[in-house]
Amino acid sequence: MTIWRSFAEVPADLVGSGTAVTIGNFDGVHRGHRAVVARARARADELGVPLVTVTFDPHPMAVLRPDHAPSMLTTLDERATLLADIGVDHVFALPFDVDVASWTPHEFVQKVLVDTLRARAVVVGANFRFGHRAAGDVAFLVAAGESAGFTAEGVALDGGPQVWSSTYVRTCLAAGDVGGAAEALGRPFAVRGEVVRGDQRGRELGYPTANVPTDGLTAAPADGVYAGRLRRLDTGESFPAAISVGTNPTFDGVRYRRIESYVLDRTDLDLYGVEVEVAFVERLRGMTAFDGIDPLLEQMADDVRRTRELLA
């Protein structure tokens, strides 16, 4: 997998014979995205050309309406890895700025698909819009392709009662519905980050935790306690874990939300400074402030018991 982060990085010799192209934010690489990529992969194989995904970095809303920019389900590198796993050969992370936002649909097609990628087939989601003021759609792509020498088609993102979308996944996470998010993603939702030192309260209580801070740019489930798994990215080791998301209301909160993972039955792990992935399987309960340590410990023991049963 290669990530091209500018027009200059796209090798002319690689795309000289043409490419098949998918376009979109692909945040989360959910089931809808996978349907688009599967169709594009089939077209690439028919034509004997590489498959390139065009995505945008940063998310267009972060440039156009920063106050309304969504929290991201995946980083660019995570997206690229997920896309490679389902058949994408290269990712063109188009640097999105006010200049790119001003391009007409025709300019986008000419600069990206024709001049840079030599597209021979383009596959997008059926609701795909692009260009200044989102003036371009699938019908425009089809017509433009007829003139420029590529085919274009839209793939429905239907997921039964709803359309699979990154917005739908975020809605599930905001409600603590990690099961719904997993159904849309085709895998458990996960957050990656480096383990940092916390306040050591978990260790003092007999439940040492690996703490991963969150920020407003990265999506996370609603505050609460979850059953899930913690995986070391350096070794690939995976452990069952009871996971708390929130600000520790029993201890008057902290300055930022964080994800605290207690690896079941392990008090010997030294994970400080280690990059981990925390995957959420099922929500156990909401976040609660307890009246003292004893009821907190009783609840934590029950959380661990239920986690063990769910992950058995």
Phi, psi and omega in degrees: 000130176241136174252119173263124186253008176200165177300323183295337183276349180283115184285123183298325182291330182287323183261005184302324180270004178104167180217161163259142189228137166245150183226137176160175177287325178055029179290122182093337183046062183277186185299324177297314176301320182294326177294320178297313182296321180300316179294319179294324177298319179297319179293320179298319180293322178298322184270346182069039182232161178288155177259123181244131172259125173264120175233180187235137181220114002282181175303135182310324181294333178293338178263316186280319181216075186307325181291344181247010181295134182285153170289139188274138177281333182215150171283170179300316180296321178294318177301315181298319179296315179296321179293321177298323181296336182250015168114002178281136181272321183215151176242127173257103180274090183294119179295113186267125178216186184295331178293310178299321180298336182274351181296139171287163175306321179297317179297319179299312181301314184293312186287320186267305188281320185271298186291323186266311188258351180051048186300138173247339176213137179232129180233129181223172172291150184299335181261016184296133175230150182202170180084173183304129182057029178052041184284339182267146177218190182298319179300320177297317180300317180299313180294319179295322179295325179298327179276326187265351176094025173229156174268155178217146179205155177249141181249129179295141181254029183297137176230043182089242183287345180225170174266129178297132179202159177295326178297319178298318179297317179297322178297317177300314182296320180297334178266001183078009183274075181289337175293316177296320178298318180295323179298318180288323182281332186083013179191160177298142174293140182220152176240137178248149177178173180269135179289129181243164178285133177258210182267003176069008182295321179300318179296319179297330181271359180093009180230074180297138184237152171266118187260126177238115180293154172242165175221175183289350182272341184246133180290149175209154178296163176301155177307138180158189181241136187227154167266138181190204181221147174246129181237129173286128180280341180280326183246343183083358179297138181237139184228142172292143185211146167265127192239130177249131175242124179154207186231026176052066184298333180298331182251031174070017173079172175230176186283345182214155175289147178213161179250119182245121184246120173263113177285122187303129172065018179235116175245006186256359184282132175249100186250005181302129179082359182269136174283128182230163172241126179251116182254136185257124183259313182205145178277133179266318183190169174280174178278135184226144172268123183262152180271071178110171186287320185300310178295330176295314180297322178297318180291320180298320178297321179290322177300317180294318179300313181293323177299315180299318181293317183293326185265358183297000000 
